[in-house]
Amino acid sequence: MKDLLLLTQRIPFPPNKGEKIRQFRILEHLRKSHRIHLGCLLDDPNDRQYADTLRALCASSHVGMMDGPLAKLGYLRGLIRGEPLSFAYFWRRDLARWVASVLQDVRPETAVICSSNMAPYVLRQPHHPLRLIIDYTDVDSDKFREYAATMRGPKQWIFQREARLVLACDRAAAQAADCGVFVTDPETALFQKLVPEFAEKMQTIGNGVDTEFFTPEGNYAAPYDTRYPHFVFTGTMDYWPNIDAVGWFANAIFPQILKKLPDARFVIVGANPAAEVMRLGSLPGITVTGRVADVRPYIAHGAASVAPIRIARGIQNKVLEAMAMARPIVTASPAFEGLHATPGEELLLADDPDQFAVLACQIATGEIDGKALGDAARRRVTAQYSWAAQMARFDPLIGG
């Protein structure tokens, strides 16, 4: 087997959220054909216990520790040096030294970098691999542009600055890379429009979902009183698009649902709920769970899953997981973008708060056949969203 350097911004285990799911699947696939040298960062103390699990999967590995308060000093360094704050936040000298030693001593032919903010670990080194693949996943610069549009004052300036600087760094990384990868065709097309000089290097490799784990056949104990209709949102709850989504649902959509279904409940399921999210738990009918051992019981017993995402990049795992469990889901357009599914047959689509509420109520009351919708959704993801098929598309990029 040949050696391959894999860099991920967070420890890719357990695969229990967003980028960690995709990064673990990349690791799992690439180790079948390469000796993996994994460099990553750890910013969640709960994940320390999994470092040994990852070491067993790799020829070598290095987990850089990110202490919360100290890690945030990286933002100040980024401001002083004129760097993107997100890049400065994920820079650790110990990881940089380890990458340098791997590149010099092991000389891997290929490097796969997950997220462009990890690219400096390779680009700043004197020794470069023969092939460099950057899994951008999403167009982060445009995400920061969208954030800026929702902010005012200093925050708006910070996100505008971040959008501009990240795009410049992404362009430099694209110049150095042999290939750039995005998770949906719309993301790929957007980056090609923003950086047309390297458009031919860009392609799409999508996400998948584990349909054996996320299955409607499991014996899931109800985590709440199923006499009442529960609408369920899952996600990491200190992530701004999720914070915005549940706030919009709680304040603009759920009150309309309560007018028709006074006993309805809204359950926000996910780790690290921000203060804004915790405050929603004081509103009538709303529960904020925090971290749970398993999200599947919450999805399985809900009247419907909801994805009222107004700021989104790429495919939403929460949508694929609900579909895999054959549950009806109501989603806003940004969470639908790039998803190969048919609105009205495999999921429901609404961007107007009143219409969103109407569709949610119609599922709960049976006016819309939620079972038929969910069954069709599972057939879709089973046929089109297997991880094996998606990850195999990396093979021609990295060679043997």
VEXDREN-2710 file (C-alpha; in Angstrom, 1 decimal):
% VEXDREN-2710
k/r/px/py/pz
1/MET/0.0/0.0/0.0
2/LYS/1.1/3.6/-0.6
3/ASP/1.1/6.3/2.0
4/LEU/-1.5/9.0/2.2
5/LEU/-1.7/12.1/4.4
6/LEU/-5.2/12.9/5.6
7/LEU/-6.0/16.1/7.4
8/THR/-9.3/16.8/9.1
9/GLN/-10.2/19.9/11.1
10/ARG/-11.9/17.8/13.8
11/ILE/-11.3/14.3/15.1
12/PRO/-13.4/12.2/12.7
13/PHE/-14.8/9.9/15.4
14/PRO/-17.4/9.3/16.5
15/PRO/-19.1/10.1/13.2
16/ASN/-22.0/11.8/14.9
17/LYS/-22.3/15.2/13.3
18/GLY/-21.9/17.1/10.0
19/GLU/-18.3/17.2/8.8
20/LYS/-17.2/14.4/11.2
21/ILE/-19.5/11.9/9.4
22/ARG/-18.1/12.7/6.0
23/GLN/-14.5/12.8/7.2
24/PHE/-14.9/9.4/8.9
25/ARG/-16.3/7.9/5.7
26/ILE/-13.4/9.3/3.7
27/LEU/-11.0/7.7/6.2
28/GLU/-12.8/4.4/6.2
29/HIS/-12.7/4.2/2.4
30/LEU/-9.2/5.4/1.8
31/ARG/-7.6/3.1/4.4
32/LYS/-8.7/0.1/2.2
33/SER/-6.1/1.1/-0.3
34/HIS/-3.6/3.3/1.5
35/ARG/-1.6/3.6/4.7
36/ILE/-3.3/6.5/6.3
37/HIS/-1.3/9.2/8.2
38/LEU/-4.1/11.2/10.0
39/GLY/-3.7/14.7/11.4
40/CYS/-6.7/16.3/13.1
41/LEU/-7.8/18.5/15.9
42/LEU/-9.8/17.9/19.0
43/ASP/-12.0/20.7/20.4
44/ASP/-14.6/18.6/22.3
45/PRO/-13.3/17.0/25.6
46/ASN/-15.9/14.2/25.2
47/ASP/-14.0/13.1/22.1
48/ARG/-10.7/12.5/23.9
49/GLN/-11.7/8.9/24.6
50/TYR/-11.8/8.1/20.9
51/ALA/-8.2/9.0/20.0
52/ASP/-7.0/5.4/20.5
53/THR/-9.8/4.1/18.3
54/LEU/-8.5/6.3/15.5
55/ARG/-4.9/5.3/16.0
56/ALA/-5.9/1.7/15.4
57/LEU/-7.2/2.7/12.0
58/CYS/-4.1/4.5/10.8
59/ALA/-0.4/3.9/10.1
60/SER/0.2/7.0/12.2
61/SER/-1.8/9.8/13.6
62/HIS/-1.6/13.1/15.5
63/VAL/-4.5/14.7/17.4
64/GLY/-3.9/18.3/18.2
65/MET/-5.6/19.5/21.3
66/MET/-7.6/22.7/21.2
67/ASP/-8.3/24.3/24.6
68/GLY/-11.4/26.4/24.3
69/PRO/-10.3/29.8/25.7
70/LEU/-6.7/29.4/24.4
71/ALA/-7.9/28.3/20.9
72/LYS/-9.9/31.5/20.6
73/LEU/-6.7/33.5/20.9
74/GLY/-6.3/32.3/17.3
75/TYR/-8.9/34.8/16.3
76/LEU/-6.8/37.6/17.6
77/ARG/-3.8/36.2/15.8
78/GLY/-5.8/36.1/12.6
79/LEU/-6.8/39.8/13.0
80/ILE/-3.3/40.9/13.6
81/ARG/-1.8/38.9/10.6
82/GLY/-4.6/39.6/8.2
83/GLU/-5.6/36.0/8.0
84/PRO/-9.1/34.5/8.0
85/LEU/-10.2/33.9/11.6
86/SER/-11.4/30.4/10.8
87/PHE/-7.9/29.5/9.4
88/ALA/-6.1/31.0/12.4
89/TYR/-8.5/29.2/14.8
90/PHE/-7.6/25.8/13.4
91/TRP/-3.8/26.4/13.3
92/ARG/-1.7/24.5/15.9
93/ARG/2.0/24.4/15.9
94/ASP/2.2/20.8/17.2
95/LEU/0.1/19.6/14.3
96/ALA/2.2/21.7/11.8
97/ARG/5.4/20.0/13.1
98/TRP/3.8/16.6/12.8
99/VAL/2.7/17.3/9.2
100/ALA/6.2/18.5/8.4
101/SER/7.7/15.3/9.7
102/VAL/5.3/13.1/7.8
103/LEU/6.0/15.0/4.5
104/GLN/9.7/14.9/5.0
105/ASP/10.2/11.3/6.4
106/VAL/7.3/9.3/5.0
107/ARG/6.9/11.2/1.7
108/PRO/3.3/10.3/1.0
109/GLU/2.5/10.5/-2.7
110/THR/-1.0/11.9/-1.9
111/ALA/-2.6/14.3/0.6
112/VAL/-6.3/14.6/1.1
113/ILE/-7.3/17.8/3.0
114/CYS/-10.8/18.0/4.4
115/SER/-11.7/21.7/4.6
116/SER/-9.6/24.4/3.0
117/ASN/-8.8/25.9/6.4
118/MET/-6.5/22.9/6.9
119/ALA/-4.6/23.5/3.6
120/PRO/-1.9/25.8/5.1
121/TYR/-0.6/22.7/7.0
122/VAL/0.6/21.4/3.6
123/LEU/1.0/24.6/1.6
124/ARG/3.4/26.2/4.1
125/GLN/5.7/23.2/4.0
126/PRO/8.8/22.8/1.8
127/HIS/8.0/19.3/0.9
128/HIS/4.7/18.7/-0.9
129/PRO/3.0/15.4/-2.0
130/LEU/2.8/14.6/-5.6
131/ARG/-1.0/14.8/-5.6
132/LEU/-3.1/17.2/-3.5
133/ILE/-6.9/16.8/-3.2
134/ILE/-8.9/19.4/-1.2
135/ASP/-12.3/18.4/-0.1
136/TYR/-13.8/21.9/0.3
137/THR/-17.2/20.3/0.9
138/ASP/-18.9/23.7/0.8
139/VAL/-18.2/27.2/-0.4
140/ASP/-17.4/28.6/3.0
141/SER/-16.7/32.1/1.7
142/ASP/-20.3/32.3/0.5
143/LYS/-21.5/31.0/3.8
144/PHE/-19.8/33.8/5.6
145/ARG/-21.2/36.3/3.1
146/GLU/-24.7/35.0/4.0
147/TYR/-23.9/35.3/7.7
148/ALA/-22.9/38.9/7.2
149/ALA/-26.2/39.7/5.5
150/THR/-28.0/38.7/8.7
151/MET/-25.7/40.7/11.0
152/ARG/-25.2/44.4/11.9
153/GLY/-22.3/46.4/13.3
154/PRO/-19.0/44.8/14.1
155/LYS/-20.3/41.2/13.5
156/GLN/-21.2/42.2/10.0
157/TRP/-17.8/43.6/9.3
158/ILE/-16.1/40.5/10.7
159/PHE/-18.1/38.1/8.5
160/GLN/-17.6/40.3/5.4
161/ARG/-13.9/40.3/6.1
162/GLU/-14.0/36.5/6.6
163/ALA/-15.9/36.0/3.3
164/ARG/-13.3/38.0/1.4
165/LEU/-10.2/36.4/3.0
166/VAL/-11.5/32.8/2.8
167/LEU/-12.2/33.2/-0.9
168/ALA/-8.7/34.4/-1.5
169/CYS/-7.2/31.5/0.5
170/ASP/-9.6/29.1/-1.3
171/ARG/-8.3/30.4/-4.7
172/ALA/-4.7/29.9/-3.6
173/ALA/-5.5/26.4/-2.5
174/ALA/-7.2/25.6/-5.8
175/GLN/-4.1/26.8/-7.7
176/ALA/-1.9/24.4/-5.7
177/ALA/-4.4/21.4/-5.7
178/ASP/-4.8/18.8/-8.4
179/CYS/-8.5/18.6/-7.6
180/GLY/-11.1/20.3/-5.5
181/VAL/-14.2/18.5/-4.3
182/PHE/-17.7/19.8/-3.2
183/VAL/-20.6/18.0/-1.8
184/THR/-23.3/19.1/-4.3
185/ASP/-23.4/20.3/-7.9
186/PRO/-24.7/23.7/-6.9
187/GLU/-21.7/24.2/-4.5
188/THR/-19.4/23.1/-7.3
189/ALA/-21.0/25.4/-9.8
190/LEU/-20.8/28.4/-7.4
191/PHE/-17.1/27.9/-6.7
192/GLN/-16.5/27.6/-10.4
193/LYS/-18.2/30.9/-10.9
194/LEU/-16.2/32.5/-8.1
195/VAL/-12.9/31.0/-9.2
196/PRO/-13.3/30.4/-12.9
197/GLU/-9.6/30.1/-13.6
198/PHE/-9.5/26.7/-11.8
199/ALA/-13.0/25.6/-12.7
200/GLU/-11.8/22.5/-14.6
201/LYS/-10.3/21.1/-11.4
202/MET/-13.5/21.1/-9.4
203/GLN/-16.0/18.2/-9.1
204/THR/-18.8/16.9/-6.9
205/ILE/-18.6/13.9/-4.5
206/GLY/-21.8/13.8/-2.5
207/ASN/-22.7/12.6/1.0
208/GLY/-24.5/9.5/1.9
209/VAL/-26.4/8.0/4.8
210/ASP/-26.0/4.7/6.7
211/THR/-29.4/3.2/5.9
212/GLU/-28.7/0.1/8.1
213/PHE/-28.2/2.4/11.2
214/PHE/-30.9/4.9/10.3
215/THR/-33.6/2.3/9.7
216/PRO/-37.3/2.4/10.5
217/GLU/-37.1/-1.2/11.7
218/GLY/-35.4/-0.5/14.9
219/ASN/-37.1/-1.0/18.3
220/TYR/-36.8/2.5/19.6
221/ALA/-38.2/3.4/23.0
222/ALA/-40.2/6.6/22.9
223/PRO/-38.2/9.5/24.4
224/TYR/-41.3/11.6/25.0
225/ASP/-45.1/11.3/25.4
226/THR/-46.4/10.1/22.0
227/ARG/-50.0/11.1/22.7
228/TYR/-49.0/14.5/21.4
229/PRO/-47.6/15.3/18.0
230/HIS/-43.9/16.1/18.2
231/PHE/-41.9/18.0/15.5
232/VAL/-38.2/17.2/15.7
233/PHE/-35.1/19.1/14.7
234/THR/-31.7/17.5/15.0
235/GLY/-28.3/19.1/14.7
236/THR/-25.3/20.6/16.5
237/MET/-26.9/23.4/18.3
238/ASP/-24.0/25.9/18.6
239/TYR/-23.8/26.1/14.8
240/TRP/-25.3/29.4/13.6
241/PRO/-27.5/28.0/10.7
242/ASN/-29.1/25.6/13.2
243/ILE/-29.5/28.3/15.8
244/ASP/-31.2/30.5/13.2
245/ALA/-33.4/27.6/12.0
246/VAL/-34.8/26.7/15.4
247/GLY/-35.3/30.3/16.3
248/TRP/-37.3/30.9/13.1
249/PHE/-39.4/27.8/13.7
250/ALA/-40.0/28.6/17.3
251/ASN/-41.0/32.2/16.7
252/ALA/-42.6/32.2/13.3
253/ILE/-43.9/28.7/12.5
254/PHE/-44.6/26.9/15.8
255/PRO/-47.1/29.5/17.1
256/GLN/-49.1/28.9/13.9
257/ILE/-49.0/25.1/14.5
258/LEU/-50.2/25.6/18.1
259/LYS/-53.3/27.5/16.9
260/LYS/-54.4/24.3/15.1
261/LEU/-52.7/21.7/17.4
262/PRO/-52.6/23.1/20.9
263/ASP/-50.9/20.0/22.3
264/ALA/-48.1/20.0/19.7
265/ARG/-44.5/19.9/20.8
266/PHE/-41.2/21.1/19.2
267/VAL/-38.1/19.1/20.3
268/ILE/-34.7/20.5/19.6
269/VAL/-32.2/17.6/19.7
270/GLY/-28.5/18.1/19.6
271/ALA/-25.3/18.8/21.5
272/ASN/-23.9/22.2/22.8
273/PRO/-27.1/24.3/22.6
274/ALA/-26.2/28.0/22.5
275/ALA/-27.7/30.4/24.9
276/GLU/-30.2/31.5/22.3
277/VAL/-31.4/28.0/21.8
278/MET/-31.6/27.3/25.6
279/ARG/-33.9/30.3/25.9
280/LEU/-36.3/28.7/23.5
281/GLY/-36.9/25.9/26.0
282/SER/-38.9/28.3/28.1
283/LEU/-41.5/28.8/25.4
284/PRO/-44.7/26.8/25.6
285/GLY/-44.4/23.3/24.0
286/ILE/-40.6/23.5/23.3
287/THR/-38.0/21.2/24.7
288/VAL/-34.2/21.5/24.3
289/THR/-32.6/18.2/25.0
290/GLY/-28.9/18.9/24.6
291/ARG/-26.6/16.0/23.8
292/VAL/-28.4/12.7/23.5
293/ALA/-26.9/9.2/23.2
294/ASP/-29.0/8.4/20.1
295/VAL/-31.1/10.7/17.9
296/ARG/-33.0/7.9/16.2
297/PRO/-35.8/7.5/18.9
298/TYR/-36.5/11.2/18.6
299/ILE/-36.8/10.9/14.8
300/ALA/-38.7/7.6/14.8
301/HIS/-41.5/8.8/17.2
302/GLY/-42.0/12.3/15.7
303/ALA/-45.0/13.3/13.8
304/ALA/-42.4/14.8/11.4
305/SER/-38.9/16.0/11.2
306/VAL/-38.4/19.6/10.3
307/ALA/-35.5/21.4/8.6
308/PRO/-36.3/25.1/8.6
309/ILE/-32.8/26.0/7.4
310/ARG/-32.5/29.4/5.9
311/ILE/-28.7/29.4/5.7
312/ALA/-27.3/26.1/4.3
313/ARG/-24.4/24.7/2.5
314/GLY/-24.4/21.3/0.9
315/ILE/-26.5/18.3/1.7
316/GLN/-28.0/18.3/5.2
317/ASN/-27.4/15.1/7.0
318/LYS/-30.4/15.7/9.2
319/VAL/-32.6/15.5/6.1
320/LEU/-31.0/12.3/4.8
321/GLU/-31.3/10.7/8.2
322/ALA/-35.0/11.4/8.5
323/MET/-35.6/10.2/5.0
324/ALA/-33.6/7.0/5.7
325/MET/-35.8/6.3/8.8
326/ALA/-38.9/6.7/6.5
327/ARG/-40.1/9.7/8.4
328/PRO/-41.9/12.6/6.7
329/ILE/-39.9/15.8/6.7
330/VAL/-40.7/19.4/6.0
331/THR/-37.8/21.4/4.8
332/ALA/-37.0/24.9/3.6
333/SER/-35.4/25.4/0.2
334/PRO/-31.8/26.0/1.4
335/ALA/-31.8/22.5/3.0
336/PHE/-33.2/21.0/-0.1
337/GLU/-30.7/22.5/-2.5
338/GLY/-28.5/19.7/-4.1
339/LEU/-30.7/16.9/-2.9
340/HIS/-32.1/14.6/-5.5
341/ALA/-35.7/14.1/-4.2
342/THR/-39.1/15.1/-5.4
343/PRO/-41.1/17.6/-3.3
344/GLY/-44.6/16.4/-2.6
345/GLU/-43.6/12.8/-3.0
346/GLU/-40.5/12.2/-0.9
347/LEU/-40.5/15.3/1.3
348/LEU/-42.4/18.6/1.7
349/LEU/-41.0/22.0/0.8
350/ALA/-42.0/25.3/2.3
351/ASP/-40.3/28.7/2.7
352/ASP/-43.3/30.7/3.9
353/PRO/-43.8/30.3/7.7
354/ASP/-47.6/29.9/7.3
355/GLN/-47.2/27.3/4.6
356/PHE/-44.6/25.5/6.6
357/ALA/-47.0/25.3/9.6
358/VAL/-49.9/24.1/7.3
359/LEU/-47.8/21.3/5.9
360/ALA/-46.6/20.2/9.4
361/CYS/-50.2/20.2/10.7
362/GLN/-51.4/18.2/7.7
363/ILE/-48.9/15.5/8.4
364/ALA/-49.8/15.4/12.1
365/THR/-53.5/15.2/11.4
366/GLY/-53.2/12.7/8.5
367/GLU/-54.4/15.0/5.8
368/ILE/-51.1/14.2/4.2
369/ASP/-50.1/10.6/4.2
370/GLY/-46.9/10.8/6.2
371/LYS/-46.2/7.1/5.9
372/ALA/-46.3/7.1/2.1
373/LEU/-44.1/10.2/2.1
374/GLY/-41.6/8.5/4.4
375/ASP/-41.6/5.2/2.6
376/ALA/-40.8/7.0/-0.7
377/ALA/-38.1/9.0/1.0
378/ARG/-36.4/5.8/2.3
379/ARG/-36.5/4.2/-1.2
380/ARG/-34.8/7.4/-2.6
381/VAL/-31.9/7.4/-0.1
382/THR/-31.4/3.6/-0.3
383/ALA/-31.1/3.8/-4.1
384/GLN/-29.1/7.0/-4.4
385/TYR/-27.3/7.9/-1.2
386/SER/-25.0/5.0/-0.2
387/TRP/-21.7/6.0/1.3
388/ALA/-19.9/3.3/-0.6
389/ALA/-21.0/4.6/-4.0
390/GLN/-20.1/8.2/-3.1
391/MET/-16.7/7.5/-1.6
392/ALA/-15.6/5.3/-4.5
393/ARG/-15.5/8.5/-6.6
394/PHE/-12.3/9.5/-4.7
395/ASP/-10.5/6.5/-6.2
396/PRO/-9.6/7.9/-9.6
397/LEU/-8.5/11.2/-7.9
398/ILE/-6.0/9.6/-5.7
399/GLY/-4.9/6.6/-7.8
400/GLY/-3.5/3.4/-6.3
END
